Amino acid sequence: MRVIVMRDYPDHLGITIDNLLTEEYVLTGFYGDTGLEWVLEYRGTKDTTLLELALSEYILDTATVGTVGEYIRKSI
């Protein structure tokens, strides 16, 4: 699973996320240190390199993990 943590981004990038990933992802928002932040959990098989390039100025952290719990443990 690929986890991408981002600060808030413009609406057109939300459309880009949906167009590139289409399904098998979960996007969760919360208020963190930088204000509104988003956690994108992608469980599919598509390469996320283009997406990460499109979102690059908004990305705070990325990881490839087996579970979200594994990501949280790595972050602590």
DAZI-V100495 format. One record per residue. N is the residue number from 1. SS is DSSP state (2 for helix, 1 for strand, 0 for the rest). PHI is phi in whole degrees, 0 to 359 (none if undefined). NEAR is the number of other ideal C-beta (glycine too) atoms within 10 Angstrom. Layout:
BEGIN
((N SS PHI NEAR) (N SS PHI NEAR))
END
This chain:
BEGIN
((1 0 none 17) (2 1 258 20) (3 1 243 20) (4 1 234 22) (5 1 255 19) (6 1 227 24) (7 1 280 16) (8 0 303 12) (9 0 230 17) (10 0 295 9) (11 2 304 7) (12 2 297 8) (13 2 285 17) (14 2 297 12) (15 2 293 10) (16 2 298 16) (17 2 303 21) (18 2 296 12) (19 2 294 9) (20 2 281 15) (21 2 266 18) (22 0 57 10) (23 0 201 9) (24 0 64 12) (25 1 225 20) (26 1 232 11) (27 1 241 15) (28 1 237 10) (29 1 257 11) (30 1 203 9) (31 1 264 8) (32 1 242 13) (33 0 297 7) (34 0 258 12) (35 1 99 8) (36 1 292 12) (37 1 234 18) (38 1 236 22) (39 1 247 18) (40 1 258 21) (41 1 251 17) (42 1 246 21) (43 0 252 11) (44 0 276 13) (45 0 253 6) (46 0 290 15) (47 0 288 10) (48 0 261 19) (49 2 301 8) (50 2 297 11) (51 2 298 22) (52 2 295 15) (53 2 294 9) (54 2 296 16) (55 0 263 20) (56 0 309 9) (57 0 285 9) (58 0 253 17) (59 1 286 18) (60 1 260 14) (61 1 197 13) (62 1 220 15) (63 1 198 14) (64 1 250 11) (65 0 222 15) (66 0 279 8) (67 0 216 11) (68 2 296 15) (69 2 302 9) (70 2 297 14) (71 2 297 20) (72 2 297 11) (73 2 297 10) (74 2 292 11) (75 2 283 10) (76 0 280 4))
END
